[in-house]
Amino acid sequence: PIKPILLSLLAYEFLLGVIGPINSTYANRHIAARERATVLSVQSMVSTVAAAVPLFFIGILSDKFGLNKLLLFFGLGVLALGVILMVTKPKAD
């Protein structure tokens, strides 16, 4: 079971590495040079907070329920949301 986990982690980290240059190229092409630093700074701050807040709560919940139960709960939640989205998906015309 360790190989799929490592492959998933490798794919995730690879995608994180790819997103940076794509985002930077997009910003350089579509944001005026005068405003670019401000926009990139705000984007960086928002992404840092968006990562820190959930991790804070995940830490509290994992202390209370245990990491295995918490990950199982999150996995089942994502699975349930995926099924709901697939069932309620609008039909293509």
N, CA, C and O atoms as a printed pandas DataFrame, in Angstrom:
     atom_number atom_name residue_name chain_id  residue_number  x_coord  y_coord  z_coord
0              1         N          PRO        A               1    0.804   -1.215    0.000
1              2        CA          PRO        A               1    0.000    0.000    0.000
2              3         C          PRO        A               1    0.840    1.268    0.000
3              4         O          PRO        A               1    0.300    2.354   -0.212
4              5         N          ILE        A               2    2.145    1.163    0.232
5              6        CA          ILE        A               2    2.965    2.369    0.316
6              7         C          ILE        A               2    3.245    2.960   -1.065
7              8         O          ILE        A               2    3.399    4.175   -1.194
8              9         N          LYS        A               3    3.314    2.114   -2.100
9             10        CA          LYS        A               3    3.624    2.627   -3.441
10            11         C          LYS        A               3    2.555    3.588   -3.957
11            12         O          LYS        A               3    2.913    4.657   -4.452
12            13         N          PRO        A               4    1.256    3.266   -3.868
13            14        CA          PRO        A               4    0.255    4.242   -4.346
14            15         C          PRO        A               4    0.305    5.554   -3.567
15            16         O          PRO        A               4    0.081    6.625   -4.130
16            17         N          ILE        A               5    0.594    5.467   -2.294
17            18        CA          ILE        A               5    0.672    6.684   -1.476
18            19         C          ILE        A               5    1.840    7.548   -1.937
19            20         O          ILE        A               5    1.701    8.760   -2.102
20            21         N          LEU        A               6    2.980    6.921   -2.139
21            22        CA          LEU        A               6    4.149    7.678   -2.587
22            23         C          LEU        A               6    3.934    8.255   -3.988
23            24         O          LEU        A               6    4.334    9.387   -4.259
24            25         N          LEU        A               7    3.309    7.487   -4.870
25            26        CA          LEU        A               7    3.034    8.002   -6.209
26            27         C          LEU        A               7    2.060    9.176   -6.163
27            28         O          LEU        A               7    2.222   10.149   -6.900
28            29         N          SER        A               8    1.057    9.087   -5.306
29            30        CA          SER        A               8    0.103   10.190   -5.156
30            31         C          SER        A               8    0.789   11.435   -4.613
31            32         O          SER        A               8    0.542   12.545   -5.085
32            33         N          LEU        A               9    1.644   11.249   -3.627
33            34        CA          LEU        A               9    2.375   12.382   -3.056
34            35         C          LEU        A               9    3.304   13.000   -4.089
35            36         O          LEU        A               9    3.407   14.223   -4.180
36            37         N          LEU        A              10    3.977   12.170   -4.861
37            38        CA          LEU        A              10    4.866   12.668   -5.904
38            39         C          LEU        A              10    4.080   13.449   -6.949
39            40         O          LEU        A              10    4.516   14.520   -7.372
40            41         N          ALA        A              11    2.936   12.936   -7.370
41            42        CA          ALA        A              11    2.104   13.634   -8.354
42            43         C          ALA        A              11    1.603   14.966   -7.800
43            44         O          ALA        A              11    1.589   15.973   -8.509
44            45         N          TYR        A              12    1.195   14.969   -6.541
45            46        CA          TYR        A              12    0.712   16.199   -5.901
46            47         C          TYR        A              12    1.814   17.258   -5.859
47            48         O          TYR        A              12    1.587   18.414   -6.217
48            49         N          GLU        A              13    2.996   16.860   -5.423
49            50        CA          GLU        A              13    4.112   17.815   -5.336
50            51         C          GLU        A              13    4.520   18.298   -6.727
51            52         O          GLU        A              13    4.862   19.467   -6.900
52            53         N          PHE        A              14    4.485   17.405   -7.718
53            54        CA          PHE        A              14    4.797   17.799   -9.083
54            55         C          PHE        A              14    3.821   18.871   -9.561
55            56         O          PHE        A              14    4.229   19.879  -10.138
56            57         N          LEU        A              15    2.530   18.646   -9.316
57            58        CA          LEU        A              15    1.524   19.617   -9.744
58            59         C          LEU        A              15    1.676   20.949   -9.018
59            60         O          LEU        A              15    1.458   22.008   -9.606
60            61         N          LEU        A              16    2.048   20.896   -7.752
61            62        CA          LEU        A              16    2.305   22.155   -7.043
62            63         C          LEU        A              16    3.469   22.907   -7.675
63            64         O          LEU        A              16    3.444   24.135   -7.761
64            65         N          GLY        A              17    4.478   22.181   -8.111
65            66        CA          GLY        A              17    5.619   22.805   -8.763
66            67         C          GLY        A              17    5.285   23.366  -10.128
67            68         O          GLY        A              17    5.889   24.350  -10.555
68            69         N          VAL        A              18    4.341   22.764  -10.816
69            70        CA          VAL        A              18    3.948   23.227  -12.148
70            71         C          VAL        A              18    3.056   24.457  -12.060
71            72         O          VAL        A              18    3.111   25.327  -12.930
72            73         N          ILE        A              19    2.248   24.538  -11.035
73            74        CA          ILE        A              19    1.295   25.643  -10.918
74            75         C          ILE        A              19    2.006   26.991  -10.772
75            76         O          ILE        A              19    1.542   27.993  -11.316
76            77         N          GLY        A              20    3.116   27.024  -10.053
77            78        CA          GLY        A              20    3.835   28.286   -9.833
78            79         C          GLY        A              20    4.224   28.992  -11.118
79            80         O          GLY        A              20    3.842   30.145  -11.313
80            81         N          PRO        A              21    4.975   28.340  -12.008
81            82        CA          PRO        A              21    5.356   29.008  -13.254
82            83         C          PRO        A              21    4.161   29.363  -14.151
83            84         O          PRO        A              21    4.179   30.394  -14.824
84            85         N          ILE        A              22    3.140   28.526  -14.162
85            86        CA          ILE        A              22    1.955   28.833  -14.968
86            87         C          ILE        A              22    1.268   30.082  -14.427
87            88         O          ILE        A              22    0.885   30.969  -15.189
88            89         N          ASN        A              23    1.118   30.142  -13.122
89            90        CA          ASN        A              23    0.488   31.304  -12.491
90            91         C          ASN        A              23    1.314   32.564  -12.732
91            92         O          ASN        A              23    0.759   33.628  -13.009
92            93         N          SER        A              24    2.629   32.450  -12.629
93            94        CA          SER        A              24    3.504   33.593  -12.839
94            95         C          SER        A              24    3.418   34.101  -14.276
95            96         O          SER        A              24    3.352   35.307  -14.511
96            97         N          THR        A              25    3.419   33.183  -15.226
97            98        CA          THR        A              25    3.304   33.574  -16.633
98            99         C          THR        A              25    1.977   34.271  -16.900
99           100         O          THR        A              25    1.926   35.290  -17.589
100          101         N          TYR        A              26    0.914   33.715  -16.353
101          102        CA          TYR        A              26   -0.406   34.321  -16.532
102          103         C          TYR        A              26   -0.427   35.735  -15.951
103          104         O          TYR        A              26   -0.927   36.664  -16.586
104          105         N          ALA        A              27    0.120   35.894  -14.738
105          106        CA          ALA        A              27    0.135   37.213  -14.093
106          107         C          ALA        A              27    0.959   38.200  -14.909
107          108         O          ALA        A              27    0.557   39.352  -15.071
108          109         N          ASN        A              28    2.098   37.767  -15.421
109          110        CA          ASN        A              28    2.946   38.672  -16.196
110          111         C          ASN        A              28    2.273   39.127  -17.484
111          112         O          ASN        A              28    2.511   40.242  -17.949
112          113         N          ARG        A              29    1.447   38.286  -18.055
113          114        CA          ARG        A              29    0.787   38.640  -19.316
114          115         C          ARG        A              29   -0.469   39.473  -19.123
115          116         O          ARG        A              29   -0.801   40.292  -19.981
116          117         N          HIS        A              30   -1.180   39.280  -18.004
117          118        CA          HIS        A              30   -2.512   39.876  -17.871
118          119         C          HIS        A              30   -2.629   40.956  -16.795
119          120         O          HIS        A              30   -3.690   41.567  -16.664
120          121         N          ILE        A              31   -1.586   41.206  -16.034
121          122        CA          ILE        A              31   -1.641   42.240  -14.993
122          123         C          ILE        A              31   -0.624   43.321  -15.353
123          124         O          ILE        A              31    0.524   43.026  -15.685
124          125         N          ALA        A              32   -1.064   44.570  -15.281
125          126        CA          ALA        A              32   -0.179   45.682  -15.594
126          127         C          ALA        A              32    1.035   45.663  -14.677
127          128         O          ALA        A              32    0.924   45.321  -13.500
128          129         N          ALA        A              33    2.184   46.028  -15.212
129          130        CA          ALA        A              33    3.440   45.972  -14.458
130          131         C          ALA        A              33    3.365   46.794  -13.172
131          132         O          ALA        A              33    3.948   46.416  -12.156
132          133         N          ARG        A              34    2.655   47.905  -13.217
133          134        CA          ARG        A              34    2.559   48.786  -12.057
134          135         C          ARG        A              34    1.812   48.117  -10.899
135          136         O          ARG        A              34    2.088   48.414   -9.737
136          137         N          GLU        A              35    0.878   47.225  -11.202
137          138        CA          GLU        A              35    0.052   46.579  -10.176
138          139         C          GLU        A              35    0.471   45.141   -9.871
139          140         O          GLU        A              35   -0.044   44.526   -8.938
140          141         N          ARG        A              36    1.392   44.617  -10.649
141          142        CA          ARG        A              36    1.729   43.200  -10.554
142          143         C          ARG        A              36    2.244   42.802   -9.179
143          144         O          ARG        A              36    1.818   41.779   -8.642
144          145         N          ALA        A              37    3.136   43.572   -8.602
145          146        CA          ALA        A              37    3.706   43.214   -7.297
146          147         C          ALA        A              37    2.632   43.168   -6.216
147          148         O          ALA        A              37    2.635   42.281   -5.362
148          149         N          THR        A              38    1.716   44.132   -6.259
149          150        CA          THR        A              38    0.642   44.159   -5.273
150          151         C          THR        A              38   -0.267   42.950   -5.423
151          152         O          THR        A              38   -0.622   42.309   -4.434
152          153         N          VAL        A              39   -0.644   42.638   -6.654
153          154        CA          VAL        A              39   -1.528   41.495   -6.896
154          155         C          VAL        A              39   -0.858   40.199   -6.452
155          156         O          VAL        A              39   -1.491   39.375   -5.792
156          157         N          LEU        A              40    0.404   40.006   -6.801
157          158        CA          LEU        A              40    1.114   38.784   -6.419
158          159         C          LEU        A              40    1.296   38.698   -4.902
159          160         O          LEU        A              40    1.243   37.607   -4.334
160          161         N          SER        A              41    1.506   39.827   -4.252
161          162        CA          SER        A              41    1.649   39.835   -2.803
162          163         C          SER        A              41    0.342   39.455   -2.114
163          164         O          SER        A              41    0.332   38.652   -1.182
164          165         N          VAL        A              42   -0.757   40.039   -2.581
165          166        CA          VAL        A              42   -2.061   39.703   -2.004
166          167         C          VAL        A              42   -2.374   38.233   -2.251
167          168         O          VAL        A              42   -2.880   37.550   -1.360
168          169         N          GLN        A              43   -2.082   37.744   -3.438
169          170        CA          GLN        A              43   -2.320   36.333   -3.758
170          171         C          GLN        A              43   -1.511   35.430   -2.826
171          172         O          GLN        A              43   -2.016   34.410   -2.356
172          173         N          SER        A              44   -0.286   35.793   -2.564
173          174        CA          SER        A              44    0.557   34.999   -1.671
174          175         C          SER        A              44    0.006   34.998   -0.248
175          176         O          SER        A              44   -0.021   33.955    0.406
176          177         N          MET        A              45   -0.430   36.154    0.232
177          178        CA          MET        A              45   -0.984   36.232    1.583
178          179         C          MET        A              45   -2.263   35.413    1.702
179          180         O          MET        A              45   -2.458   34.703    2.689
180          181         N          VAL        A              46   -3.125   35.506    0.712
181          182        CA          VAL        A              46   -4.390   34.768    0.747
182          183         C          VAL        A              46   -4.123   33.261    0.720
183          184         O          VAL        A              46   -4.760   32.506    1.455
184          185         N          SER        A              47   -3.194   32.825   -0.115
185          186        CA          SER        A              47   -2.916   31.386   -0.183
186          187         C          SER        A              47   -2.280   30.880    1.105
187          188         O          SER        A              47   -2.531   29.743    1.505
188          189         N          THR        A              48   -1.469   31.693    1.758
189          190        CA          THR        A              48   -0.872   31.291    3.031
190          191         C          THR        A              48   -1.940   31.129    4.106
191          192         O          THR        A              48   -1.941   30.141    4.841
192          193         N          VAL        A              49   -2.844   32.093    4.198
193          194        CA          VAL        A              49   -3.929   32.008    5.178
194          195         C          VAL        A              49   -4.865   30.853    4.833
195          196         O          VAL        A              49   -5.326   30.134    5.720
196          197         N          ALA        A              50   -5.144   30.678    3.537
197          198        CA          ALA        A              50   -6.035   29.597    3.108
198          199         C          ALA        A              50   -5.442   28.228    3.433
199          200         O          ALA        A              50   -6.187   27.263    3.601
200          201         N          ALA        A              51   -4.135   28.129    3.523
201          202        CA          ALA        A              51   -3.503   26.860    3.906
202          203         C          ALA        A              51   -3.397   26.736    5.423
203          204         O          ALA        A              51   -3.556   25.641    5.963
204          205         N          ALA        A              52   -3.130   27.836    6.113
205          206        CA          ALA        A              52   -2.884   27.783    7.554
206          207         C          ALA        A              52   -4.155   27.524    8.360
207          208         O          ALA        A              52   -4.126   26.758    9.323
208          209         N          VAL        A              53   -5.251   28.143    7.986
209          210        CA          VAL        A              53   -6.490   28.009    8.768
210          211         C          VAL        A              53   -6.994   26.564    8.793
211          212         O          VAL        A              53   -7.262   26.038    9.874
212          213         N          PRO        A              54   -7.130   25.906    7.637
213          214        CA          PRO        A              54   -7.581   24.505    7.699
214          215         C          PRO        A              54   -6.598   23.604    8.446
215          216         O          PRO        A              54   -7.013   22.697    9.167
216          217         N          LEU        A              55   -5.297   23.852    8.276
217          218        CA          LEU        A              55   -4.315   23.019    8.976
218          219         C          LEU        A              55   -4.425   23.180   10.485
219          220         O          LEU        A              55   -4.213   22.221   11.226
220          221         N          PHE        A              56   -4.750   24.373   10.945
221          222        CA          PHE        A              56   -4.950   24.609   12.372
222          223         C          PHE        A              56   -6.096   23.740   12.899
223          224         O          PHE        A              56   -5.968   23.079   13.930
224          225         N          PHE        A              57   -7.215   23.756   12.170
225          226        CA          PHE        A              57   -8.368   22.968   12.607
226          227         C          PHE        A              57   -8.141   21.473   12.447
227          228         O          PHE        A              57   -8.626   20.678   13.252
228          229         N          ILE        A              58   -7.409   21.090   11.415
229          230        CA          ILE        A              58   -7.073   19.678   11.248
230          231         C          ILE        A              58   -6.218   19.204   12.423
231          232         O          ILE        A              58   -6.391   18.084   12.902
232          233         N          GLY        A              59   -5.314   20.034   12.881
233          234        CA          GLY        A              59   -4.498   19.678   14.043
234          235         C          GLY        A              59   -5.339   19.479   15.290
235          236         O          GLY        A              59   -5.137   18.516   16.030
236          237         N          ILE        A              60   -6.268   20.369   15.525
237          238        CA          ILE        A              60   -7.147   20.249   16.690
238          239         C          ILE        A              60   -7.991   18.981   16.591
239          240         O          ILE        A              60   -8.109   18.226   17.556
240          241         N          LEU        A              61   -8.581   18.755   15.407
241          242        CA          LEU        A              61   -9.432   17.573   15.227
242          243         C          LEU        A              61   -8.637   16.276   15.314
243          244         O          LEU        A              61   -9.136   15.283   15.844
244          245         N          SER        A              62   -7.411   16.267   14.803
245          246        CA          SER        A              62   -6.616   15.037   14.878
246          247         C          SER        A              62   -6.193   14.752   16.313
247          248         O          SER        A              62   -6.057   13.587   16.687
248          249         N          ASP        A              63   -5.985   15.772   17.119
249          250        CA          ASP        A              63   -5.698   15.550   18.544
250          251         C          ASP        A              63   -6.909   14.957   19.256
251          252         O          ASP        A              63   -6.770   14.105   20.134
252          253         N          LYS        A              64   -8.086   15.411   18.871
253          254        CA          LYS        A              64   -9.299   14.967   19.550
254          255         C          LYS        A              64   -9.741   13.567   19.104
255          256         O          LYS        A              64  -10.113   12.741   19.937
256          257         N          PHE        A              65   -9.701   13.299   17.782
257          258        CA          PHE        A              65  -10.239   12.047   17.259
258          259         C          PHE        A              65   -9.179   11.059   16.789
259          260         O          PHE        A              65   -9.481    9.878   16.618
260          261         N          GLY        A              66   -7.964   11.503   16.580
261          262        CA          GLY        A              66   -6.914   10.655   16.025
262          263         C          GLY        A              66   -6.803   10.871   14.524
263          264         O          GLY        A              66   -7.801   11.115   13.846
264          265         N          LEU        A              67   -5.599   10.780   14.019
265          266        CA          LEU        A              67   -5.362   11.085   12.614
266          267         C          LEU        A              67   -6.025   10.071   11.688
267          268         O          LEU        A              67   -6.580   10.454   10.658
268          269         N          ASN        A              68   -5.979    8.789   12.032
269          270        CA          ASN        A              68   -6.592    7.771   11.170
270          271         C          ASN        A              68   -8.089    7.995   11.011
271          272         O          ASN        A              68   -8.607    7.934    9.896
272          273         N          LYS        A              69   -8.786    8.253   12.100
273          274        CA          LYS        A              69  -10.231    8.492   12.020
274          275         C          LYS        A              69  -10.526    9.773   11.246
275          276         O          LYS        A              69  -11.476    9.827   10.465
276          277         N          LEU        A              70   -9.720   10.787   11.462
277          278        CA          LEU        A              70   -9.937   12.054   10.776
278          279         C          LEU        A              70   -9.743   11.900    9.270
279          280         O          LEU        A              70  -10.552   12.401    8.488
280          281         N          LEU        A              71   -8.689   11.220    8.859
281          282        CA          LEU        A              71   -8.457   11.021    7.434
282          283         C          LEU        A              71   -9.543   10.156    6.812
283          284         O          LEU        A              71   -9.953   10.398    5.677
284          285         N          LEU        A              72  -10.009    9.159    7.536
285          286        CA          LEU        A              72  -11.113    8.334    7.051
286          287         C          LEU        A              72  -12.369    9.181    6.876
287          288         O          LEU        A              72  -13.065    9.061    5.868
288          289         N          PHE        A              73  -12.659   10.031    7.847
289          290        CA          PHE        A              73  -13.815   10.915    7.774
290          291         C          PHE        A              73  -13.714   11.857    6.574
291          292         O          PHE        A              73  -14.681   12.021    5.830
292          293         N          PHE        A              74  -12.536   12.482    6.383
293          294        CA          PHE        A              74  -12.348   13.384    5.245
294          295         C          PHE        A              74  -12.478   12.636    3.925
295          296         O          PHE        A              74  -13.090   13.137    2.981
296          297         N          GLY        A              75  -11.905   11.439    3.858
297          298        CA          GLY        A              75  -12.005   10.646    2.640
298          299         C          GLY        A              75  -13.431   10.292    2.310
299          300         O          GLY        A              75  -13.850   10.397    1.157
300          301         N          LEU        A              76  -14.190    9.868    3.317
301          302        CA          LEU        A              76  -15.600    9.545    3.089
302          303         C          LEU        A              76  -16.391   10.789    2.700
303          304         O          LEU        A              76  -17.305   10.720    1.878
304          305         N          GLY        A              77  -16.037   11.920    3.292
305          306        CA          GLY        A              77  -16.705   13.175    2.939
306          307         C          GLY        A              77  -16.451   13.572    1.498
307          308         O          GLY        A              77  -17.370   13.986    0.791
308          309         N          VAL        A              78  -15.206   13.447    1.061
309          310        CA          VAL        A              78  -14.875   13.768   -0.330
310          311         C          VAL        A              78  -15.571   12.800   -1.278
311          312         O          VAL        A              78  -16.068   13.204   -2.328
312          313         N          LEU        A              79  -15.606   11.526   -0.908
313          314        CA          LEU        A              79  -16.301   10.531   -1.722
314          315         C          LEU        A              79  -17.791   10.868   -1.826
315          316         O          LEU        A              79  -18.366   10.811   -2.914
316          317         N          ALA        A              80  -18.411   11.216   -0.708
317          318        CA          ALA        A              80  -19.833   11.557   -0.707
318          319         C          ALA        A              80  -20.094   12.799   -1.557
319          320         O          ALA        A              80  -21.052   12.832   -2.330
320          321         N          LEU        A              81  -19.255   13.809   -1.420
321          322        CA          LEU        A              81  -19.435   15.017   -2.235
322          323         C          LEU        A              81  -19.252   14.714   -3.713
323          324         O          LEU        A              81  -19.970   15.258   -4.552
324          325         N          GLY        A              82  -18.299   13.854   -4.037
325          326        CA          GLY        A              82  -18.095   13.470   -5.432
326          327         C          GLY        A              82  -19.310   12.774   -6.007
327          328         O          GLY        A              82  -19.716   13.049   -7.136
328          329         N          VAL        A              83  -19.893   11.870   -5.231
329          330        CA          VAL        A              83  -21.095   11.163   -5.696
330          331         C          VAL        A              83  -22.240   12.152   -5.878
331          332         O          VAL        A              83  -22.959   12.087   -6.876
332          333         N          ILE        A              84  -22.415   13.054   -4.939
333          334        CA          ILE        A              84  -23.484   14.059   -5.042
334          335         C          ILE        A              84  -23.296   14.919   -6.290
335          336         O          ILE        A              84  -24.253   15.189   -7.016
336          337         N          LEU        A              85  -22.052   15.348   -6.534
337          338        CA          LEU        A              85  -21.797   16.172   -7.712
338          339         C          LEU        A              85  -22.038   15.398   -9.004
339          340         O          LEU        A              85  -22.539   15.959   -9.979
340          341         N          MET        A              86  -21.689   14.126   -9.017
341          342        CA          MET        A              86  -21.913   13.310  -10.222
342          343         C          MET        A              86  -23.406   13.098  -10.465
343          344         O          MET        A              86  -23.856   13.109  -11.610
344          345         N          VAL        A              87  -24.167   12.908   -9.400
345          346        CA          VAL        A              87  -25.614   12.650   -9.540
346          347         C          VAL        A              87  -26.343   13.925   -9.951
347          348         O          VAL        A              87  -27.278   13.871  -10.750
348          349         N          THR        A              88  -25.928   15.062   -9.420
349          350        CA          THR        A              88  -26.644   16.314   -9.695
350          351         C          THR        A              88  -26.053   17.083  -10.871
351          352         O          THR        A              88  -26.475   18.208  -11.138
352          353         N          LYS        A              89  -25.096   16.509  -11.574
353          354        CA          LYS        A              89  -24.468   17.185  -12.702
354          355         C          LYS        A              89  -25.495   17.481  -13.774
355          356         O          LYS        A              89  -26.265   16.601  -14.158
356          357         N          PRO        A              90  -25.515   18.723  -14.266
357          358        CA          PRO        A              90  -26.480   19.042  -15.333
358          359         C          PRO        A              90  -26.133   18.266  -16.615
359          360         O          PRO        A              90  -24.968   18.006  -16.915
360          361         N          LYS        A              91  -27.177   17.913  -17.344
361          362        CA          LYS        A              91  -26.986   17.201  -18.604
362          363         C          LYS        A              91  -26.453   18.145  -19.678
363          364         O          LYS        A              91  -26.883   19.294  -19.777
364          365         N          ALA        A              92  -25.518   17.651  -20.475
365          366        CA          ALA        A              92  -24.992   18.453  -21.588
366          367         C          ALA        A              92  -26.040   18.522  -22.687
367          368         O          ALA        A              92  -26.684   17.527  -23.017
368          369         N          ASP        A              93  -26.197   19.705  -23.240
369          370        CA          ASP        A              93  -27.196   19.871  -24.315
370          371         C          ASP        A              93  -26.590   19.587  -25.665
371          372         O          ASP        A              93  -27.278   19.676  -26.681
